């Protein structure tokens, strides 16, 4: 019996078709992602910020900074907490640097935020002090923008979110620090007698 031979063109056609579908799906995914990101930026940052004055944004930064400082002060001295605080400080300093463009400066608009993070060996008490002073500097920046307001259509590049107005940048810094600081964890609460509660152990089974 002769065996039926598969045409060598069939796998090639399937491969081309598969690649075409995959490329199309990837393109649609990227397009959808850009549209979603644009909608979030518009609804969460730009529209609410556009309805606020720089004075109101400064007040919001100051008020949320009180909660931010409180969370930092209650944080346990763990590697994870120190990383969260360093990240918040780095992003806020990076935002301050980028916002210099709204005051006539010429910051680098493509570099990542990492150079603005505190050094790796910064202690928890130092980070707690830095997060307070960093937010105070952002409040002062918002007040300077009130005194020297940029054009409403001026935008400053954000590496992930794209072009943001100065007001949207300030609102972004408020929300970023608030969301990230919720990841901070305090020290375990001591139980009566100075013992901490251990993992629950099942009762022994009588044989």
C-alpha positions as CSV (number, residue, x, y, z in Angstrom):
1,X,0.0,0.0,0.0
2,X,1.2,3.4,-0.8
3,X,1.2,6.0,2.0
4,X,-0.4,9.3,1.4
5,X,2.2,12.0,1.5
6,X,1.4,15.4,3.1
7,X,2.2,18.3,0.9
8,X,5.1,20.3,2.3
9,X,3.2,23.5,1.5
10,X,0.6,22.8,4.2
11,X,2.8,23.3,7.2
12,X,4.3,26.4,5.7
13,X,0.8,27.8,5.1
14,X,-0.2,26.9,8.7
15,X,2.9,28.6,10.0
16,X,2.4,31.8,8.1
17,X,-1.3,31.9,9.1
18,X,-0.5,31.2,12.7
19,X,2.2,34.0,12.8
20,X,-0.3,36.3,11.1
21,X,-3.0,35.6,13.7
22,X,-0.5,35.9,16.6
23,X,0.8,39.2,15.2
24,X,-2.7,40.6,14.8
25,X,-3.7,39.5,18.3
26,X,-0.5,41.2,19.7
27,X,-1.3,44.4,17.8
28,X,-4.9,44.4,19.0
29,X,-3.7,43.7,22.6
30,X,-1.2,46.7,22.4
31,X,-3.9,48.9,20.9
32,X,-6.4,47.9,23.6
33,X,-3.8,48.5,26.3
34,X,-3.0,52.0,25.0
35,X,-6.7,52.8,24.9
36,X,-7.3,51.5,28.4
37,X,-4.3,53.4,29.7
38,X,-5.5,56.6,28.0
39,X,-8.9,56.2,29.6
40,X,-7.5,55.7,33.0
41,X,-5.2,58.7,32.7
42,X,-8.1,60.8,31.5
43,X,-10.6,59.7,34.2
44,X,-8.3,59.2,37.2
45,X,-5.7,61.9,36.6
46,X,-6.4,64.5,34.0
47,X,-10.1,65.3,34.5
48,X,-10.1,65.5,38.3
49,X,-6.7,67.4,38.4
50,X,-8.0,69.8,35.7
51,X,-10.9,70.8,38.0
52,X,-8.5,71.5,40.9
53,X,-6.3,74.6,41.5
54,X,-2.6,74.2,42.4
55,X,-3.5,75.4,45.9
56,X,-6.1,72.6,46.2
57,X,-3.6,70.1,45.0
58,X,-1.0,71.4,47.5
59,X,-3.6,70.9,50.3
60,X,-4.4,67.4,49.1
61,X,-0.7,66.6,49.0
62,X,-0.3,67.9,52.5
63,X,-3.3,66.1,53.9
64,X,-2.4,62.7,52.3
65,X,1.2,63.3,53.4
66,X,0.0,63.1,57.0
67,X,-1.4,59.6,56.4
68,X,1.7,58.7,54.5
69,X,4.0,59.8,57.4
70,X,1.8,57.9,59.8
71,X,2.0,54.6,57.9
72,X,5.7,55.0,57.5
73,X,6.1,55.6,61.3
74,X,4.1,52.4,62.1
75,X,6.0,50.3,59.6
76,X,8.2,47.4,61.0
77,X,11.9,47.4,60.2
78,X,11.8,44.8,57.4
79,X,13.4,44.6,54.0
80,X,10.0,44.7,52.2
81,X,9.0,47.9,54.1
82,X,12.3,49.6,53.4
83,X,11.9,48.7,49.7
84,X,8.4,50.2,49.6
85,X,9.5,53.4,51.3
86,X,12.5,53.8,49.0
87,X,10.3,53.2,46.0
88,X,7.8,55.9,47.1
89,X,10.6,58.4,47.8
90,X,12.3,57.6,44.5
91,X,9.1,58.1,42.5
92,X,8.2,61.3,44.3
93,X,11.7,62.8,43.8
94,X,11.6,61.7,40.1
95,X,8.2,63.4,39.7
96,X,9.6,66.6,41.3
97,X,12.5,66.5,38.9
98,X,10.2,66.1,35.9
99,X,7.9,68.8,37.1
100,X,10.8,71.2,36.9
101,X,9.9,71.4,33.2
102,X,6.8,73.3,34.3
103,X,9.0,75.9,36.0
104,X,11.3,76.5,33.0
105,X,13.9,73.9,33.7
106,X,15.1,71.2,31.3
107,X,15.0,67.8,33.0
108,X,15.9,64.6,31.2
109,X,12.5,63.2,30.1
110,X,13.4,59.6,29.3
111,X,15.5,58.4,32.2
112,X,14.0,56.0,34.8
113,X,13.4,56.9,38.4
114,X,16.0,54.7,39.9
115,X,18.7,57.4,40.3
116,X,16.3,59.3,42.6
117,X,15.9,56.4,45.0
118,X,17.7,56.5,48.4
119,X,20.8,54.3,48.7
120,X,20.2,50.6,49.3
121,X,21.7,50.8,52.9
122,X,19.4,53.6,54.0
123,X,18.0,52.7,57.4
124,X,14.3,52.7,58.3
125,X,14.5,55.8,60.5
126,X,16.3,57.6,57.7
127,X,13.6,56.5,55.2
128,X,10.8,57.6,57.6
129,X,12.4,61.1,57.9
130,X,13.0,61.2,54.1
131,X,9.4,60.4,53.2
132,X,8.2,63.3,55.3
133,X,10.7,65.8,53.9
134,X,10.2,64.5,50.3
135,X,6.4,65.1,50.6
136,X,7.0,68.6,52.1
137,X,9.1,69.4,49.0
138,X,6.2,68.3,46.7
139,X,3.8,70.5,48.6
140,X,6.2,73.4,48.2
141,X,6.5,72.6,44.5
142,X,2.7,72.7,44.1
143,X,2.7,76.2,45.8
144,X,5.4,77.4,43.4
145,X,3.4,76.2,40.5
146,X,0.5,78.3,41.9
147,X,2.7,81.3,41.9
148,X,4.2,80.5,38.4
149,X,1.4,78.5,36.7
150,X,2.4,76.9,33.4
151,X,0.2,76.9,30.3
152,X,-2.7,74.5,30.7
153,X,-1.7,72.6,27.6
154,X,1.9,72.0,28.7
155,X,2.5,68.3,29.1
156,X,5.5,66.4,30.7
157,X,6.5,62.9,29.7
158,X,5.9,60.0,32.1
159,X,7.7,56.8,31.1
160,X,4.7,54.6,31.6
161,X,1.7,56.9,31.3
162,X,2.8,59.2,28.5
163,X,2.2,62.9,28.4
164,X,0.7,64.4,31.6
165,X,-0.1,67.9,32.6
166,X,1.6,69.4,35.6
167,X,-1.6,69.0,37.6
168,X,-2.0,65.4,36.6
169,X,1.6,64.8,37.7
170,X,0.8,66.1,41.2
171,X,-2.4,64.0,41.4
172,X,-0.4,61.0,40.2
173,X,2.1,61.5,43.1
174,X,-0.7,61.7,45.6
175,X,-2.3,58.4,44.4
176,X,1.0,56.6,43.8
177,X,2.2,57.2,47.4
178,X,-1.2,56.4,48.9
179,X,-1.5,53.1,47.1
180,X,2.1,51.9,47.6
181,X,2.1,52.9,51.3
182,X,-0.9,50.5,51.9
183,X,1.6,47.7,51.4
184,X,3.5,48.7,54.5
185,X,3.1,46.3,57.4
186,X,3.6,47.1,61.1
187,X,5.3,44.9,63.7
188,X,3.3,42.0,65.2
189,X,1.3,43.0,68.3
190,X,2.6,41.3,71.4
191,X,0.1,39.0,73.1
192,X,-0.5,38.8,76.9
193,X,2.5,37.6,78.7
194,X,4.9,39.0,76.1
195,X,4.3,36.1,73.7
196,X,3.4,36.5,70.1
197,X,0.7,34.3,68.7
198,X,2.2,31.4,66.8
199,X,0.6,29.4,64.0
200,X,-2.6,27.6,65.1
201,X,-1.9,24.0,66.0
202,X,-4.6,21.4,65.8
203,X,-5.5,19.6,69.0
204,X,-3.9,16.3,69.6
205,X,-6.0,13.3,68.6
206,X,-6.5,10.8,71.4
207,X,-5.7,7.2,70.4
